[in-house]
């Protein structure tokens, strides 16, 4: 539904972390032009609250039980197309951003955003505009850019091109995991990897834990040795 001019923006807040959810309810509900009509702890509750209260917008986390944020966004877009969806999450990888937008999200923010930024994104989304965290925007641009090609002889990757592009990877590693493993082998720290790939620190840590599990590495030194043995660098 479209917000009535002069009336408060009616929103639902959905986040599985009680402290985050309750904090957002207090922070945003204290604004004179925003009314928090309901909150939800999982994706199914979010769908139920929207059906019951018919808000102007919903603030939605991606990582939630029962229904995750992407599937919840898909269903909201189908069942309640007039409700503007603003994602508020820790995930900054290009896959999460693209999946959320393809599912129907109008704006994408990280949990580093302050109350003013979140409120602005909600108002803009309800008005048909999109607002993106700068890093989410950068991830989108990187995903949309064609991979660079190298003019050098041999199979050395071009700038920005994954070091294993087109190669079969060992032990079930994904291209993203191989890319992160290569950066570990180059001596980059987790924050440096996050900045290079437009990911959150949490996402990088999750990928590294999976890399360690798949390669049998117990620490970064062992992972670096694995990378060199398999020419992932």
N, C-alpha and C positions, 0 to 999 in steps of 0.2 A: 504494500500500500504506500501511497505517497504522503509524506508528512504534511499536515495542515499548516499553512503559513501562520507563524506566530505561536503555534503549539509546540510543546516540548517534543524532542525526537524520542520516540519510544523504542527501546532496545532490549534485546535478550543477550545475556553473557553466558558463554559455554566454555568451561575449562574444568578438567578433571582434578586439578589441584585446588583443594578447598581454600588454602591461604591466598592463592592468586585470584581465584574466583571472587571470594569475599572482599578482597582488597579492591578489585576492579568495581564491584558493586558500590562500595563506599565512595571511591574516588570519582567515578563517573556520575553516580547518583547525586553527588553534592553539587553538580553543575546545574544552574537554573534552567538551561534549555535542553536537558537530557533527563528522561525518565526511564529507569531500569524497571521493566515490567516483570522480569523473571530471570532466573539463572538456572543453569543445567550442569550436571557433572559428567555427562557422557553424550554421545551423538544422538542416541534415541530420545533422551530427555530433551535435547535441543529441538528435535523435530516436534515433540509433543508440546513444548512450551510455545513454539512459534505457531503451531496450529491453534492453540488455545488463545493466545494473546494477540496474534496478528500484528507484530511490531513493524516498525519502519526498517529496522536493520538488526543484524546479529553480529556480535563479536565472538569469533570462533577459533579455538585452538585446533591444531592439526592432529596432535597426539592425544586421543581419547579412547576409553574403552567402549565396548558394545558396538559402536559405529565410529570409525575414525573420522577425522575432519574432512578428508577428501570425499568419502562416501556420503557423509552428512551434507556436504556442500552440493553434491550431485542431486541428492533427493530434495534439498531445499529449493534448488534452482528449478527442478521439475514441478514440485508441488506448490511452491510459494514464490513464483518468479518475481513478485513485486518487492520481496524482502531483500535489501542490500546486504551482501555478505562481506565482512571484513575479517580477514585472517590475522590472528595475533599469535605468533609462535616463536620457537627458538630455532626453527629450521630455515637455513638460508641456501641450501643447495639448489641447483637449477631444476632438478627433478621435482622437488617439493613445490617450488614456485610455479612451474609450468603446470603440474598436475592440479594445483589449486585453481589457477586461472582457467584452465580447460574445463574444470568441474563447474565453474560459474562464479568464483570469488571475484569481487570487484576491486578490492584493495588488499595489500599484503604488508603487514608490519611485523617487526620483531618485538620481543618482550623488553628490549631496551628502550622502547618508545615511552615517552612520558604522557601524563594525562591530557595535556594540550594537544599533542600529536594524535593520540587515539581519538579524542573527541573530534578533531578536524577531519580525520579519515572517515569516521562514521557519518558526519554531516555531509561530506563530499560524496560518499558512496550513495547515501540516500538521495542526493541530488543528481545521481547519474555519472559522477566523476570518479576517477581512479586515483589512488594514492599509494605509493610504494616506498618502502624503506630503500634508501640509496643502494644498500648492498644487494637487496633483492632485485632492484632494477639492473645493477651491474651483472648479476647472475643471469638475468634474462637476456641482456645484450650479448654476454659471452656464449650463451646457448644458441642464440640466433646467428652468431657469426660463423661463417664457414671455417673449417679447420685450416690452419696455415700449412702450406706445403714447403718442403725444403728443396732448394736448388743444388744442394750438395750431393755428391755421389754417395752410394751406399744407402743403408736404411736408417740413418740418423734422422730423428723426427724434427720437424720444423718448430719454430717458436709457438708455444701454446698447444701443440699437438701431443696427445698422450704418447709416452715412450713405447707403448706396446700396441699401438693402433694397427689392426690388421693381423696381429699374431695370436696364436692360440696361447692361452694363459694356463699356468700350472695350478694344480690344487684347487680349482674352482674359483680362483680370483676373478673379480669383475674388473672391467676397465677402470672404474673409479678407484678401486682398491689398489690396482697396479700403479695408477697415477700417484696416489698418496704414498705408496711404498717407495716409488722412485724419488719422491721429495724427501722422505726420511733418509734415503741413501745419500742424498745430497747434503744432509746435515741440517735440514730445516726443522724448527720446533713446531709444536702443534699450532700456536698462534700464527706463525709464519705461513704454515700450510693453509690454515683457515683463510687468511688474507689473500693468499695466492689464488685459491680456488673459489672464493666467495662463499665459504661455508662457515657455519658457527663452530666454535670450539667443541661443543657437545657432539656435533655431527662428525667432526674429525676424530674425536676420541672413540666414537662408536665404530667408525671404519677401521681404526687401528686395532681395536680389540678383535674385530673379525679377521683382520690380516694375521694377527698373532695366532688366532685359533686355527686358521686354515694352513698356515705355514709351519706351525709347531714352534714358532719363535717365542722365547720367554722374555725377551727384552729387545730394545732397539738395536743393540749390537748384533744380536742373532738375526734380526730382520734385515739389517744392512747386508750381512753375509749372504742371506738367502737372495736378496735382490741382485747382488753381484754374480752369484752362481747362475742365476736364471736370466741374466742380462736385462734386468728391470732397473734401469738407472738413466 
